[in-house]
Amino acid sequence: MSSTYKFNNTDPFGNGDAKSFCPSPVNGFSDSISQSEKAVQELLLQQSPMQATDDHLIEFSEALRTVAKALRGAAEGKALAQAEAAEWKRRYELERSKNAELQQKGSLLTQKELPNGVFADESKSPRMEHIAKSPRLYAHENSSNGLESICSHEVLQDGGFNSSNNKLKRKASFKLSWRCKGMANDQHKKEIVSFERGNISTAERSSKQISLTWESDPQTVLIITKPNSTSVQVLSVDMIRWLRTQKGLNIYVEPRVKAELLSESSSFNFVQTWEDDKEISLLHTKVDLLITLGGDGTVLWAASMFKGPVPPIVPFSMGSLGFMTPFHSEQYRECLEAVLKGPISITLRHRLQCHIIRDKARHEYETEETMLVLNEVTIDRGISSYLTNLECYCDDSFVTCVQGDGLILSTTSGSTAYSLAAGGSMVHPQVPGILFTPICPHSLSFRPLILPEHVTVRVQVPFNSRSSAWVSFDGKDRKQLEAGDALVCSMAPWPVSTACQVESTNDFLRSIHDGLHWNLRKTQSTDGPQDT
C-alpha cells in the first residue's frame, strides 16, 4: 500500500525544524504502515535537505557562488595592488638610501684631493661647482630678494660611466625664479586664496616671468641641426669650434653630424655622440644645455629625443616662421655668452603624454608606448571617404561626438600650428591648457574649446563607426585606430624650457607679428569725417 508524504518547513540549507520533517499518511490508515515503509521513512529522514531542494533554490545557490567568486577576485586584486605598492615603496627606500650614500661620499670627497691636482671641493675646482645630488626639484623662499624659485640638481648615475668619471663629470645645476615685472621692489606677488568672514578672495594676480640662473657653470652642450642644409652645416662647424676652444665645453652631436665633421677634418675627434636608444635615454643626465640650429621642426625633433626631463634649449632661427626660435644665428656668440653667463628668461612649454588602449587589451593597463608631443596629436580619417566618428570624454564626462575630418588635441605652444589652421585660437605658450579643435566638423555649432591642464582626454572610435581613424604625434609615428580603440591624453610632467631673447610675452607677440602678420592692415586715413 503506497502512501503520499508531505515535507514540512525545511529549506536546502537546513534552516527549518528538522523534527518537523516527518511523513504523514494521507488516507488515514496510520496503523497499517508496513515495516518497509518505515524503512523508507527513516531513509528520508537521513537525507540532506539539499537533496530535496527546488530548482529555484539551486539557481540561488549558483548566484551566491558567483558573488563569492567576484568577491574573491576583488580581494585578489586588492592584494595585488598592495603588493605592487609595497614594491614601489621598497624601490623608493632603496633609491633614497643610495642617494644618502652618494651625498655622504660627496661630503667625504671635499676633504680629499683627486689625481692631477683636481680638488673635490667645489670652491677649489675651476670646473666643478656642486656636489652630486639626486635628481630633484624643490621650491623655497629666498629671503634676500623675495623671489619664489625652484632649484634643480642632477647627478650622473649612468651605469656606463666608471666611478672616476662620475667624480669628474657632473651636470650643472640651475635655479628657476618667478619675477613680476613693473613692481618697484621687483618682488613676486603670490597668488593667495583666502577665506575670511565667509568671503572668498584672491590676491592680485600678475604675470610671472621665469628666469633661469646657473648655480654652476654648464659643462656639456648638445647641438641638434636641421639636415640637408649647407648654411646650417657651416654654422655648426664654426659654433662647435668656438664652444670647444673658447669655452672649453664638451660637445655632443647626432651620429650623422659627427660623421660630417670627421669627413671635413680629423680635428673634430673630440666631439661625442651616441650609438643606441639606451644612450639617448641617458642624455638628460649628461647634457646641461641644448642648442638647435633650424626651425620649429628642429625644436620638436630635439624635444622628442627626451622621454623625461629636457635640458634648457637655446633655439636659433634658421627655418621659415620660427614661433619657438627667437635667436638669430648671426649673433650666436653674443647670445651664447649671455646664456652661459645667465640669468636668462625662459618659456616653459607644456607637453602632452598620449597612449593608445586597444580594444583587444584585457584591461586598460595594457597600453602601447607613451608618446610625448610638444605641438599636437591629430586624429583624422586618413584615406577613408567617410566622416570620422569619435566619442570624446573629459575625465569621466562625455564631451561630444566628433563627425568631420578629425580632431586636434594641442598644447598652447602648438596653438600657432595645425590648430590655428583649423580655426583654433592663438594662446600664450605659458598658459597651461589643452586645445580641443575639430577639423572641418559637419556642424555649424561646433566651436573649439580650451580645457584645463589637469584633465585627461579620452578619444574612442565607437563600434558602429563606418571606418577606422588614424592618429599622428607631432606629425609623425602615424598609427591606426580600429573600432573600440581609444587614445588617452593628459599633460606631461616634463615641460620643455626654451630660452627667450627678451622675455616670454615679448617673444610670443613678436613671433605672431613677424611670422603671421597678425592684424596687419593699412591705417585708416585721418582726413575724413570726424565726430564733432
C-alpha positions, 0 to 999 in steps of 0.5 A: 500500500503506497502512501503520499508524504508531505515535507514540512518547513525545511529549506536546502540549507537546513534552516527549518525544524528538522523534527518537523520533517516527518511523513504523514499518511494521507488516507488515514490508515496510520496503523497499517504502515508496513515495516518497509515503509518505515524503512523508507521513512527513516531513509528520508529522514537521513537525507540532506535537505539539499537533496530535496531542494527546488530548482529555484533554490539551486539557481540561488545557490549558483548566484551566491557562488558567483558573488563569492567568486567576484568577491574573491577576485576583488580581494585578489586584486586588492592584494595585488595592488598592495603588493605592487605598492609595497614594491614601489615603496621598497624601490623608493627606500632603496633609491633614497638610501643610495642617494644618502650614500652618494651625498655622504661620499660627496661630503667625504670627497671635499676633504680629499684631493683627486689625481692631477691636482683636481680638488673635490671641493667645489670652491677649489675646482675651476670646473666643478661647482656642486656636489652630486645630488639626486635628481630633484626639484624643490621650491623655497623662499629666498629671503634676500630678494623675495623671489619664489624659485625652484632649484634643480640638481642632477647627478650622473648615475649612468651605469656606463660611466666608471666611478672616476668619471662620475667624480669628474663629470657632473651636470650643472645645476640651475635655479628657476625664479618667478619675477613680476615685472613693473613692481618697484621692489621687483618682488613676486606677488603670490597668488593667495586664496583666502577665506575670511568672514565667509568671503572668498578672495584672491590676491592680485594676480600678475604675470610671472616671468621665469628666469633661469640662473646657473648655480654652476657653470654648464659643462656639456652642450648638445647641438641638434641641426636641421639636415640637408642644409649647407648654411646650417652645416657651416654654422655648426662647424664654426659654433662647435669650434668656438664652444670647444676652444673658447669655452672649453665645453664638451660637445655632443652631436647626432651620429650623422653630424659627427660623421660630417665633421670627421669627413671635413677634418680629423680635428673634430675627434673630440666631439661625442655622440651616441650609438643606441636608444639606451644612450639617448635615454641617458642624455638628460643626465649628461647634457646641461644645455641644448642648442638647435640650429633650424626651425620649429621642426628642429625644436620638436625633433630635439624635444622628442629625443627626451622621454623625461626631463629636457635640458634648457634649449637655446633655439636659433632661427634658421627655418621659415616662421620660427614661433619657438626660435627667437635667436638669430644665428648671426649673433650666436656668440653674443647670445651664447655668452649671455646664456652661459653667463645667465640669468636668462628668461625662459618659456616653459612649454607644456607637453602632452603624454598620449597612449593608445588602449586597444580594444583587444587589451584585457584591461586598460593597463595594457597600453602601447608606448607613451608618446610625448608631443610638444605641438599636437596629436591629430586624429583624422580619417586618413584615406577613408571617404567617410566622416570620422566618428569619435566619442570624446570624454573629459575625465569621466564626462562625455564631451561630444561626438566628433563627425568631420575630418578629425580632431586636434588635441594641442598644447598652447605652444602648438596653438600657432600650428595645425590648430590655428589652421583649423580655426583654433585660437592663438594662446600664450605658450605659458598658459597651461591648457589643452586645445580641443579643435575639430577639423572641418566638423559637419556642424555649424555649432561646433566651436573649439574649446580650451580645457584645463591642464589637469584633465585627461582626454579620452578619444574612442572610435565607437563600434558602429563607426563606418571606418577606422581613424588614424592618429599622428604625434607631432606629425609623425609615428602615424598609427591606426585606430580600429573600432573600440580603440581609444587614445588617452591624453593628459599633460606631461610632467616634463615641460620643455624650457626654451630660452627667450631673447627678451622675455616670454610675452615679448617673444610670443607677440613678436613671433605672431607679428613677424611670422603671421602678420597678425592684424596687419592692415593699412591705417585708416586715413585721418582726413575724413569725417570726424565726430564733432 
